[in-house]
Each structure stands twice: as structure tokens, then as C-alpha cells.
Amino acid sequence: VLALAAGIMVLAALYQLSDAIQVVSACALRGMKITKPVLFITLIAYWPIGFGLGAVLGLTDWLVPAMGVKGFWT
């Protein structure tokens, strides 16, 4: 469990950088009363792209050998 958690912690740290940029950008646009584009971009980025690619990387061997948990975080 410790080895798996250590590998995920590195990916989680990298995720924090991109997530911080996304949150600050979304809040800045919300402050300017621009909310619909943010909704649609976030919806598409998280569900079809993010979750779909995570499932492909984590569970299948279509692109690379199945990566398990690290595939979802990637």
C-alpha cells in the first residue's frame, strides 16, 4: 500500500499545479459573470476526456498496458 500511495502522491502533486490554474481561471471568469463557457469546458474536460482516458489507461491495454490506479490519475 505504501509503494502504491507514494506513486500516486507524485501524480497528485502534479495534478495540483494544473488544478490551481483551472480554479483561478474559473473564478476570474466567474467574477466577470462569464459562467457558461466554463461550465461546458469543465464538463467536457472532466467526463468524456478525463474519465474516458483514465478508464482507457487504467483498465485496458488499448494504448499502453493497463496502468491501474496510476492510469486514472494520469
C-alpha positions as a Markdown table, in Angstrom:
| # | Residue | x | y | z |
|---|---|---|---|---|
| 1 | Val | 0.0 | 0.0 | 0.0 |
| 2 | Leu | 2.8 | 2.4 | 0.8 |
| 3 | Ala | 4.5 | 1.9 | -2.6 |
| 4 | Leu | 1.2 | 2.5 | -4.4 |
| 5 | Ala | 0.4 | 5.6 | -2.3 |
| 6 | Ala | 3.9 | 7.0 | -2.9 |
| 7 | Gly | 3.5 | 6.7 | -6.7 |
| 8 | Ile | 0.1 | 8.3 | -6.6 |
| 9 | Met | 1.4 | 11.2 | -4.4 |
| 10 | Val | 3.7 | 12.3 | -7.2 |
| 11 | Leu | 0.9 | 12.3 | -9.7 |
| 12 | Ala | -1.4 | 14.1 | -7.2 |
| 13 | Ala | 1.3 | 16.8 | -6.7 |
| 14 | Leu | 1.5 | 17.4 | -10.5 |
| 15 | Tyr | -2.3 | 17.5 | -10.6 |
| 16 | Gln | -2.4 | 20.2 | -8.0 |
| 17 | Leu | -0.5 | 22.6 | -10.4 |
| 18 | Ser | -2.9 | 22.2 | -13.3 |
| 19 | Asp | -5.9 | 22.3 | -10.9 |
| 20 | Ala | -4.8 | 25.5 | -9.3 |
| 21 | Ile | -4.6 | 27.2 | -12.7 |
| 22 | Gln | -8.0 | 25.9 | -13.6 |
| 23 | Val | -9.6 | 27.1 | -10.3 |
| 24 | Val | -8.1 | 30.6 | -10.5 |
| 25 | Ser | -9.1 | 30.9 | -14.2 |
| 26 | Ala | -12.7 | 29.7 | -13.5 |
| 27 | Cys | -13.1 | 32.1 | -10.5 |
| 28 | Ala | -11.7 | 35.0 | -12.5 |
| 29 | Leu | -14.2 | 34.3 | -15.3 |
| 30 | Arg | -17.0 | 33.9 | -12.7 |
| 31 | Gly | -16.1 | 37.3 | -11.3 |
| 32 | Met | -16.6 | 38.8 | -14.8 |
| 33 | Lys | -20.0 | 37.0 | -15.0 |
| 34 | Ile | -18.8 | 34.6 | -17.7 |
| 35 | Thr | -20.0 | 31.2 | -16.4 |
| 36 | Lys | -21.5 | 29.1 | -19.3 |
| 37 | Pro | -18.2 | 28.6 | -21.2 |
| 38 | Val | -16.5 | 27.5 | -18.0 |
| 39 | Leu | -19.4 | 25.0 | -17.3 |
| 40 | Phe | -19.2 | 23.4 | -20.8 |
| 41 | Ile | -15.4 | 23.3 | -20.9 |
| 42 | Thr | -15.2 | 21.7 | -17.4 |
| 43 | Leu | -18.0 | 19.3 | -18.2 |
| 44 | Ile | -16.3 | 18.0 | -21.3 |
| 45 | Ala | -12.8 | 18.0 | -19.9 |
| 46 | Tyr | -13.8 | 16.0 | -16.8 |
| 47 | Trp | -16.2 | 13.5 | -18.1 |
| 48 | Pro | -15.7 | 12.4 | -21.7 |
| 49 | Ile | -12.0 | 13.3 | -21.9 |
| 50 | Gly | -10.7 | 12.9 | -18.3 |
| 51 | Phe | -12.7 | 10.0 | -17.1 |
| 52 | Gly | -12.7 | 8.3 | -20.5 |
| 53 | Leu | -9.0 | 8.5 | -21.0 |
| 54 | Gly | -8.4 | 7.5 | -17.4 |
| 55 | Ala | -10.6 | 4.4 | -17.9 |
| 56 | Val | -8.7 | 3.5 | -21.1 |
| 57 | Leu | -5.3 | 4.0 | -19.4 |
| 58 | Gly | -6.2 | 2.3 | -16.2 |
| 59 | Leu | -8.3 | -0.6 | -17.2 |
| 60 | Thr | -7.5 | -1.5 | -20.8 |
| 61 | Asp | -4.4 | -2.2 | -23.0 |
| 62 | Trp | -5.6 | -0.2 | -26.0 |
| 63 | Leu | -2.9 | 2.5 | -25.8 |
| 64 | Val | -0.5 | 1.1 | -23.2 |
| 65 | Pro | -0.5 | -1.9 | -20.9 |
| 66 | Ala | -3.2 | -1.4 | -18.2 |
| 67 | Met | -1.7 | 1.0 | -15.6 |
| 68 | Gly | -4.3 | 0.5 | -12.8 |
| 69 | Val | -4.7 | 3.4 | -10.4 |
| 70 | Lys | -1.8 | 5.4 | -12.0 |
| 71 | Gly | -3.7 | 5.3 | -15.3 |
| 72 | Phe | -6.7 | 7.1 | -13.7 |
| 73 | Trp | -4.5 | 9.7 | -12.1 |
| 74 | Thr | -2.5 | 10.3 | -15.3 |
